[in-house]
Amino acid sequence: MATKKNGILKTALGYGVGAIGLDLSYGMFYSYLSYYLSSVLGLEEGFLLLITPIARIWDGINDPMMGTIVDNTRTKFGKYRPWILIGAVCNAVVLFLLFTSFGMSGLPLYIYIAVMYVLWGMTNTMADIPYWSMVPSFTSEEKERNLVATIARTFSGLGQGIISVLTPIICPLLSSGMTDTKGYSASGFSRWAGICGIALVGFSSVCILVTKETNVVYGEKKKFSLKQVFEVIKSNDQLVVFIIFAMLSNAGWYLTSSTAVYYFTDSLGNSKLQSTFQLIGTVGSVLGLLVVPVLTKWFSKRQTYTISLSTAIIGYAVMLITGPILKLNPLVMDICYILASVGVSSMFVSQTIFLADIVDYGEYKNGERSESITFSMKGFLQKMAYTIQTMVLFGGLAVMNYSGQIAAGVGINDMTKTGIGIICFGVPMLFLLASLIVFRSKFKVYGELADKVHDYIIEKRESEKA
C-alpha cells in the first residue's frame, strides 16, 4: 500500500512540474499580451477585438481535431507524453516570436501579430490537450485523482505566480530603448518571453520523463470530423453544462489577470505595486489548494465547489469597494485579494476533477469514452473565456478612449481610472456569480449518479483485465 502511495505521489509531482511550464506561456499570453500589444506596440483596440474571435473560430475546429489526433496516437511512450513535448517546443518558439516585433510597424506588424496570435493558440493546444487528458490515465480512484489534480493546480498556480509577480520587475531590467514611461519596452518583453519559452521546454521534459501512463484506454481509431465532435458534446449533457459554468468563471479570472497591469500602471501610476498584489494573490492560491483536501473531508465535491465560488465572489466584492470605489490604501485591497485567490484556486482544482468525472460519465451514458475530445473542451473554453475578457476589456477601453488619452501623452482621466478598476474587479464578480447559478441549477454529476458512474467504470475496467 505504501509503495502504491509513493508511486502515485511521484507521478503527481512529476506531472505537476509540467504545469509550471505551460502556465508560464499561459501567463504571458493571458496577463500581458493585451498590454504589450496596446500600450507598448500601440495597436488599435479594433484590431484586437477582431482577431480574437477569428482565432476562436479556428480553435473550435483545431482543438477537437487535436483531441482526435491524441486519441489515435499509439507509441511506446504512450499517447499523451510525445505530444506534450512536441507542443511545448513549438509553443515556446511561437511565444518568443509573438512578443518579438523585429522593429516592424504598420500593416506588416498587424499581419505578423495576427499570424503569431493564431499560431500560439494552435501550438498551445498541441501541449495542453494531451497534458490535461492524462489525469484519468494515472488512476481510477477518486482520492488519487484528487491528489493528482490538486498538485497539478498547485504547480500551475506557481507558473502563473512567477509571471504575475516577476514580470513587472524583470521586464524593465531586461529592457533597452524604453518605449513607455512605466518601464516596459518591446525588448524587455521579447527577452522575458524567450526565457519563459526555454523554461517551458525544460519543465515539460521533466514531466514526460517522470510520469507513466498506466491506466490508458485505447479506443478504436477514428478519423476527425466536426460531426463527431458535435455528437460527443450533444450526447454528454454534463459536458455542455461544464463548458458554460467553467467558461464564465474563467472569463472573470482572466479579466482580472489581464486588466491588473492597466490598473496598477495607469490607474495607480505604479507598476511595481502589481508585484505585491500578485504575490499576495499567489499566497491565497496556495492556501486555496490546501483548502480543497480539507473541505472534501467534510463536504461533497458539489458543496466544496459552491464554497469556493462563494468565497471568490465575496473577495471580489470587497476588492471592488476598497479599491476603485473607496480608493483606500492599495495594501488593503491586496489583503482582500487573498480571499478571492483562495476561492479561485480551489475552484480550478474542482474543475479539473469534474472534467475527469465527466469523461467517465460520457462512457457510462454512451458507451464511448471520447477522452481527449472531451478534454479538448477545457482548452477551448479557456480560449473562449479569454475571448470574452478581451471583448470586455478592449470594448471598455475603446468606450473610454484609452488609446487616445495615452497617445496624447497627458495620462488617463479619473473616469477612465475608475472604469478600469470596475472592469478589473467588478465585472469578474458578476461572471463568477453567473457561473455559480449555472453550476447549482444544471450540474448533476454528484451524489447517487456519481456513485453509479464510478462503480460502472471500476467494474468495466476489471472485466477488461479479465
C-alpha positions as CSV (number, residue, x, y, z in Angstrom):
1,M,0.0,0.0,0.0
2,A,2.8,2.4,0.9
3,T,4.6,1.6,-2.4
4,K,1.4,2.4,-4.3
5,K,1.0,5.7,-2.5
6,N,4.6,6.7,-3.1
7,G,4.2,5.8,-6.8
8,I,1.1,8.0,-7.3
9,L,2.8,10.8,-5.3
10,K,5.9,10.6,-7.5
11,T,3.7,10.6,-10.6
12,A,1.6,13.5,-9.3
13,L,4.7,15.6,-8.6
14,G,6.3,14.9,-11.9
15,Y,3.1,15.6,-13.7
16,G,2.6,18.9,-11.8
17,V,6.0,20.1,-12.9
18,G,4.8,20.2,-16.5
19,A,2.0,22.6,-15.4
20,I,4.6,25.2,-14.4
21,G,6.0,25.5,-17.9
22,L,2.5,25.5,-19.6
23,D,1.4,28.3,-17.3
24,L,4.5,30.4,-17.9
25,S,3.3,30.6,-21.5
26,Y,-0.4,31.0,-20.4
27,G,0.6,33.8,-18.0
28,M,2.4,35.8,-20.7
29,F,-0.4,35.4,-23.2
30,Y,-3.4,36.0,-20.9
31,S,-1.9,38.5,-18.5
32,Y,0.4,40.6,-20.5
33,L,-0.2,40.2,-24.3
34,S,-3.1,42.7,-24.3
35,Y,-0.9,45.4,-22.6
36,Y,2.1,44.6,-24.8
37,L,0.0,45.0,-28.0
38,S,-2.0,48.0,-27.0
39,S,0.4,50.1,-24.8
40,V,3.8,49.0,-26.0
41,L,3.3,48.4,-29.7
42,G,0.4,50.8,-30.0
43,L,-2.0,48.5,-31.9
44,E,-5.6,49.7,-32.2
45,E,-8.3,48.2,-29.9
46,G,-10.4,47.5,-33.0
47,F,-7.8,45.1,-34.4
48,L,-7.7,43.1,-31.1
49,L,-11.4,43.0,-30.9
50,L,-11.4,41.5,-34.5
51,I,-8.6,39.0,-34.3
52,T,-9.6,37.4,-31.0
53,P,-13.0,35.9,-32.2
54,I,-11.5,34.9,-35.5
55,A,-8.8,32.9,-33.7
56,R,-11.5,31.3,-31.6
57,I,-13.5,30.2,-34.7
58,W,-10.4,28.3,-35.8
59,D,-9.8,26.9,-32.3
60,G,-13.3,25.5,-32.4
61,I,-12.1,23.2,-35.2
62,N,-8.4,22.9,-34.2
63,D,-8.9,21.9,-30.5
64,P,-11.1,18.9,-31.0
65,M,-9.0,17.9,-34.1
66,M,-6.0,17.7,-31.8
67,G,-8.1,15.7,-29.3
68,T,-8.8,13.2,-32.1
69,I,-5.1,13.0,-33.0
70,V,-4.2,12.3,-29.4
71,D,-6.9,9.6,-29.1
72,N,-5.5,7.9,-32.2
73,T,-1.8,8.1,-31.1
74,R,-0.1,4.8,-30.4
75,T,3.6,4.9,-29.4
76,K,5.8,3.0,-26.9
77,F,6.0,6.3,-24.9
78,G,2.2,6.4,-24.7
79,K,-0.3,8.6,-26.4
80,Y,0.0,11.8,-24.3
81,R,3.6,12.4,-23.5
82,P,5.1,12.6,-27.0
83,W,2.6,15.4,-27.9
84,I,3.3,17.3,-24.6
85,L,7.0,17.6,-25.6
86,I,6.3,18.4,-29.3
87,G,3.7,21.0,-28.3
88,A,5.9,22.6,-25.6
89,V,8.8,23.1,-28.1
90,C,6.5,24.6,-30.7
91,N,4.7,26.8,-28.2
92,A,8.0,28.1,-26.8
93,V,9.2,29.2,-30.2
94,V,5.9,30.9,-31.0
95,L,5.7,32.6,-27.6
96,F,9.0,34.3,-28.2
97,L,8.0,35.3,-31.8
98,L,4.7,36.7,-30.5
99,F,6.5,39.0,-28.1
100,T,9.1,40.0,-30.7
101,S,8.1,42.6,-33.3
102,F,11.5,42.8,-35.1
103,G,11.0,46.6,-35.5
104,M,8.0,46.2,-37.7
105,S,5.2,48.8,-37.9
106,G,2.0,49.5,-39.8
107,L,0.3,46.8,-41.9
108,P,3.2,44.3,-41.8
109,L,3.1,44.4,-38.0
110,Y,-0.6,43.8,-37.8
111,I,-0.4,40.8,-40.2
112,Y,2.6,39.4,-38.3
113,I,0.8,39.7,-34.9
114,A,-2.3,38.1,-36.3
115,V,-0.4,35.1,-37.6
116,M,1.6,34.6,-34.4
117,Y,-1.6,35.1,-32.3
118,V,-3.3,32.2,-34.1
119,L,-0.2,30.0,-34.1
120,W,0.1,30.5,-30.3
121,G,-3.3,29.0,-29.8
122,M,-2.5,26.1,-32.1
123,T,0.8,25.2,-30.5
124,N,-0.6,25.6,-27.0
125,T,-3.4,23.2,-27.9
126,M,-0.7,20.6,-29.0
127,A,0.6,20.5,-25.4
128,D,-2.4,21.5,-23.3
129,I,-4.9,18.9,-24.5
130,P,-2.7,15.8,-24.0
131,Y,-1.4,17.2,-20.7
132,W,-4.7,17.6,-19.0
133,S,-6.1,14.5,-20.7
134,M,-3.5,12.4,-18.8
135,V,-5.4,12.8,-15.5
136,P,-7.7,9.7,-15.9
137,S,-4.7,7.7,-17.3
138,F,-3.0,7.6,-13.9
139,T,-5.8,6.1,-11.8
140,S,-9.5,5.5,-11.5
141,E,-9.5,6.1,-7.7
142,E,-11.2,9.4,-6.7
143,K,-8.8,10.2,-3.9
144,E,-5.8,9.6,-6.1
145,R,-7.3,11.7,-8.9
146,N,-7.9,14.5,-6.4
147,L,-4.3,14.3,-5.3
148,V,-3.0,14.5,-8.9
149,A,-5.4,17.3,-9.8
150,T,-4.5,19.3,-6.7
151,I,-0.8,19.0,-7.2
152,A,-1.1,19.9,-10.9
153,R,-3.1,23.0,-10.0
154,T,-0.6,23.9,-7.3
155,F,2.3,23.9,-9.8
156,S,0.0,25.6,-12.3
157,G,-0.6,28.4,-9.8
158,L,3.2,28.6,-9.3
159,G,3.8,29.1,-13.0
160,Q,1.1,31.9,-13.1
161,G,2.6,33.4,-9.9
162,I,6.1,33.6,-11.5
163,I,4.7,35.6,-14.4
164,S,2.4,37.8,-12.4
165,V,5.0,38.7,-9.7
166,L,8.2,38.8,-11.7
167,T,7.2,40.4,-15.0
168,P,6.8,44.0,-13.6
169,I,10.2,43.6,-12.0
170,I,12.2,41.7,-14.7
171,C,10.8,43.3,-17.9
172,P,12.3,46.7,-17.0
173,L,15.6,45.1,-16.1
174,L,15.8,43.3,-19.5
175,S,14.7,46.4,-21.4
176,S,16.7,48.6,-23.7
177,G,15.3,51.6,-25.6
178,M,12.3,52.2,-23.3
179,T,9.0,52.8,-25.2
180,D,6.9,53.9,-22.3
181,T,7.3,55.8,-19.0
182,K,6.4,52.9,-16.8
183,G,9.5,50.8,-17.6
184,Y,8.0,48.4,-20.2
185,S,9.6,48.0,-23.6
186,A,9.3,45.7,-26.6
187,S,12.9,44.4,-26.0
188,G,12.1,43.6,-22.4
189,F,9.0,41.6,-23.3
190,S,10.9,39.8,-26.0
191,R,13.7,38.7,-23.8
192,W,11.5,37.7,-21.0
193,A,9.3,35.6,-23.3
194,G,12.4,33.9,-24.6
195,I,13.4,32.9,-21.1
196,C,9.9,31.6,-20.3
197,G,9.9,29.6,-23.5
198,I,13.2,27.8,-22.5
199,A,11.7,27.1,-19.1
200,L,8.6,25.7,-20.7
201,V,10.6,23.1,-22.6
202,G,12.6,22.2,-19.5
203,F,9.6,21.7,-17.3
204,S,7.7,19.7,-19.9
205,S,10.8,17.4,-20.4
206,V,10.8,16.6,-16.7
207,C,7.1,15.8,-16.8
208,I,7.3,13.3,-19.6
209,L,10.4,11.6,-18.1
210,V,8.9,11.1,-14.6
211,T,5.3,10.1,-15.5
212,K,3.9,6.8,-16.8
213,E,0.6,6.2,-18.5
214,T,-0.6,3.2,-16.5
215,N,-4.3,3.4,-16.9
216,V,-4.6,4.4,-20.6
217,V,-7.7,3.4,-22.5
218,Y,-7.1,2.9,-26.2
219,G,-10.3,3.1,-28.2
220,E,-10.9,2.3,-31.9
221,K,-9.1,4.7,-34.2
222,K,-11.3,7.3,-35.7
223,K,-11.0,10.0,-38.3
224,F,-11.6,13.5,-37.2
225,S,-14.9,15.0,-38.1
226,L,-16.8,18.0,-36.8
227,K,-19.9,15.8,-36.8
228,Q,-18.2,13.5,-34.3
229,V,-17.2,16.5,-32.1
230,F,-20.8,17.8,-32.1
231,E,-22.1,14.3,-31.3
232,V,-19.7,14.0,-28.3
233,I,-20.9,17.3,-27.0
234,K,-24.5,16.7,-27.8
235,S,-24.6,13.3,-26.2
236,N,-22.9,14.4,-23.0
237,D,-25.2,17.0,-21.4
238,Q,-23.0,17.5,-18.4
239,L,-20.1,18.4,-20.6
240,V,-22.2,21.2,-22.1
241,V,-23.1,22.5,-18.6
242,F,-19.4,22.3,-17.6
243,I,-18.3,24.3,-20.6
244,I,-20.8,27.1,-19.7
245,F,-20.1,27.5,-16.0
246,A,-16.3,27.0,-16.3
247,M,-16.1,29.5,-19.2
248,L,-17.9,32.1,-17.2
249,S,-15.7,31.7,-14.1
250,N,-12.5,31.6,-16.2
251,A,-13.5,34.7,-18.0
252,G,-13.8,36.5,-14.7
253,W,-10.4,35.4,-13.5
254,Y,-8.7,36.2,-16.9
255,L,-10.3,39.6,-16.9
256,T,-8.6,40.4,-13.6
257,S,-5.3,39.0,-14.8
258,S,-5.2,41.0,-18.0
259,T,-6.6,44.2,-16.6
260,A,-4.4,44.3,-13.5
261,V,-1.4,45.7,-15.4
262,Y,-3.6,48.6,-16.6
263,Y,-5.0,49.2,-13.2
264,F,-1.7,49.4,-11.4
265,T,0.3,51.0,-14.2
266,D,-2.2,53.6,-15.4
267,S,-4.8,54.0,-12.7
268,L,-2.5,53.9,-9.7
269,G,0.6,55.0,-11.6
270,N,3.0,52.4,-10.1
271,S,3.6,49.1,-11.9
272,K,5.6,47.8,-9.0
273,L,2.5,47.7,-6.9
274,Q,1.3,44.9,-9.1
275,S,4.1,42.6,-8.0
276,T,3.0,43.0,-4.4
277,F,-0.7,42.4,-5.4
278,Q,0.1,39.3,-7.3
279,L,2.5,37.9,-4.6
280,I,-0.3,38.2,-2.1
281,G,-2.6,36.6,-4.6
282,T,-0.2,33.7,-5.0
283,V,-0.2,33.1,-1.3
284,G,-4.0,32.9,-1.5
285,S,-3.8,30.5,-4.4
286,V,-1.5,28.2,-2.4
287,L,-3.9,28.3,0.5
288,G,-6.8,27.6,-1.8
289,L,-5.1,24.4,-3.0
290,L,-4.6,23.3,0.6
291,V,-8.2,24.0,1.4
292,V,-9.6,21.5,-1.2
293,P,-8.4,18.3,0.5
294,V,-9.7,19.6,3.9
295,L,-13.1,20.6,2.6
296,T,-13.6,17.3,0.7
297,K,-13.2,15.5,4.1
298,W,-16.3,17.3,5.4
299,F,-18.2,18.3,2.2
300,S,-19.1,16.8,-1.1
301,K,-17.4,18.0,-4.3
302,R,-20.6,19.9,-5.1
303,Q,-20.5,21.7,-1.8
304,T,-16.8,22.3,-2.0
305,Y,-17.2,24.0,-5.4
306,T,-20.0,26.1,-4.1
307,I,-17.9,27.3,-1.2
308,S,-15.0,28.0,-3.5
309,L,-17.1,30.2,-5.8
310,S,-18.9,32.0,-3.0
311,T,-15.5,32.8,-1.3
312,A,-14.2,34.2,-4.6
313,I,-17.3,36.4,-5.1
314,I,-17.1,37.8,-1.6
315,G,-13.4,38.5,-2.1
316,Y,-14.1,40.4,-5.4
317,A,-16.9,42.4,-3.8
318,V,-14.6,43.6,-1.0
319,M,-11.8,44.4,-3.5
320,L,-14.2,46.5,-5.6
321,I,-15.3,48.5,-2.6
322,T,-11.8,49.1,-1.1
323,G,-10.1,49.7,-4.4
324,P,-11.8,51.6,-7.3
325,I,-14.8,52.8,-5.2
326,L,-13.3,54.0,-1.9
327,K,-9.7,54.2,-3.2
328,L,-8.2,53.1,0.1
329,N,-4.5,52.2,0.5
330,P,-3.7,49.5,-2.1
331,L,-2.4,47.2,0.6
332,V,-6.0,46.9,2.0
333,M,-7.2,45.7,-1.4
334,D,-4.1,43.4,-1.6
335,I,-5.1,41.7,1.6
336,C,-8.7,41.2,0.3
337,Y,-7.2,39.5,-2.8
338,I,-6.2,36.6,-0.6
339,L,-9.8,35.7,-0.1
340,A,-10.6,35.9,-3.8
341,S,-7.5,33.9,-4.7
342,V,-8.3,31.1,-2.2
343,G,-11.8,30.7,-3.9
344,V,-10.5,30.8,-7.4
345,S,-7.6,28.4,-6.8
346,S,-9.9,25.8,-5.2
347,M,-12.4,26.4,-8.0
348,F,-9.8,25.4,-10.6
349,V,-8.9,22.2,-8.8
350,S,-12.5,21.2,-8.6
351,Q,-13.0,21.9,-12.3
352,T,-10.1,19.6,-13.2
353,I,-11.7,16.9,-11.1
354,F,-15.1,17.5,-12.6
355,L,-13.8,17.1,-16.1
356,A,-12.3,13.7,-15.3
357,D,-15.6,12.7,-13.8
358,I,-17.4,14.0,-17.0
359,V,-15.2,11.7,-19.1
360,D,-16.4,8.8,-17.0
361,Y,-20.0,10.0,-17.2
362,G,-19.8,10.1,-21.0
363,E,-18.6,6.5,-21.1
364,Y,-21.3,5.5,-18.6
365,K,-24.0,7.1,-20.6
366,N,-22.9,6.5,-24.2
367,G,-20.5,3.5,-24.0
368,E,-17.7,5.6,-25.6
369,R,-15.0,7.4,-23.7
370,S,-14.0,10.2,-26.1
371,E,-11.4,11.2,-23.6
372,S,-9.2,13.7,-25.4
373,I,-12.1,15.2,-27.4
374,T,-13.8,15.9,-24.0
375,F,-10.6,17.3,-22.5
376,S,-10.1,19.4,-25.6
377,M,-13.1,21.4,-24.5
378,K,-11.1,22.6,-21.5
379,G,-8.6,24.3,-23.7
380,F,-11.3,25.6,-25.9
381,L,-13.4,27.0,-23.1
382,Q,-10.3,28.7,-21.7
383,K,-9.7,30.4,-25.0
384,M,-13.4,31.3,-25.2
385,A,-13.1,32.8,-21.8
386,Y,-10.1,34.8,-22.9
387,T,-12.2,36.0,-25.9
388,I,-14.9,37.2,-23.6
389,Q,-12.5,39.0,-21.3
390,T,-10.8,40.6,-24.4
391,M,-14.1,41.8,-25.7
392,V,-15.0,43.3,-22.3
393,L,-11.5,44.8,-21.7
394,F,-10.9,46.3,-25.2
395,G,-14.6,47.2,-25.6
396,G,-14.4,49.1,-22.3
397,L,-11.1,50.8,-23.2
398,A,-12.4,51.8,-26.6
399,V,-15.5,53.4,-25.0
400,M,-13.3,55.3,-22.5
401,N,-10.9,56.4,-25.4
402,Y,-8.0,54.9,-23.5
403,S,-5.6,54.7,-26.6
404,G,-6.5,58.4,-27.5
405,Q,-5.6,59.5,-24.0
406,I,-2.3,57.5,-24.0
407,A,-1.4,58.9,-27.4
408,A,-2.0,62.4,-26.2
409,G,0.7,61.9,-23.5
410,V,-1.3,63.5,-20.7
411,G,-2.3,60.4,-18.9
412,I,-5.8,59.0,-18.4
413,N,-8.6,60.9,-16.7
414,D,-10.2,59.9,-13.4
415,M,-13.3,58.5,-15.0
416,T,-11.1,56.1,-17.1
417,K,-9.1,55.1,-14.0
418,T,-12.3,54.2,-12.1
419,G,-13.6,52.4,-15.2
420,I,-10.5,50.2,-15.4
421,G,-10.9,49.3,-11.8
422,I,-14.5,48.3,-12.3
423,I,-13.5,46.1,-15.3
424,C,-10.7,44.6,-13.2
425,F,-12.8,43.7,-10.0
426,G,-16.5,44.4,-10.6
427,V,-17.2,42.6,-13.8
428,P,-15.4,39.4,-12.8
429,M,-17.6,39.2,-9.7
430,L,-20.7,39.2,-12.0
431,F,-19.1,36.4,-14.1
432,L,-18.4,34.3,-11.0
433,L,-22.0,34.8,-9.7
434,A,-23.4,33.7,-13.1
435,S,-21.2,30.6,-13.1
436,L,-22.4,29.7,-9.6
437,I,-26.0,29.9,-10.7
438,V,-25.5,27.7,-13.7
439,F,-23.5,25.1,-11.7
440,R,-26.0,24.8,-8.9
441,S,-29.0,24.6,-11.2
442,K,-27.7,22.4,-14.0
443,F,-24.7,20.2,-13.0
444,K,-25.9,16.7,-12.0
445,V,-22.8,14.5,-11.6
446,Y,-22.8,14.2,-7.9
447,G,-24.4,12.0,-5.2
448,E,-26.1,8.9,-6.4
449,L,-25.4,9.5,-10.1
450,A,-21.7,10.0,-9.4
451,D,-21.6,6.7,-7.4
452,K,-23.2,4.8,-10.2
453,V,-20.7,6.2,-12.7
454,H,-17.8,5.3,-10.5
455,D,-19.0,1.7,-9.9
456,Y,-19.7,1.2,-13.6
457,I,-16.1,2.3,-14.6
458,I,-14.5,0.1,-12.0
459,E,-16.5,-2.9,-13.0
460,K,-15.8,-2.3,-16.7
461,R,-12.0,-2.0,-16.1
462,E,-12.0,-5.2,-14.1
463,S,-13.8,-7.0,-16.8
464,E,-11.4,-5.7,-19.5
465,K,-8.5,-7.0,-17.5
466,A,-10.0,-10.4,-17.0
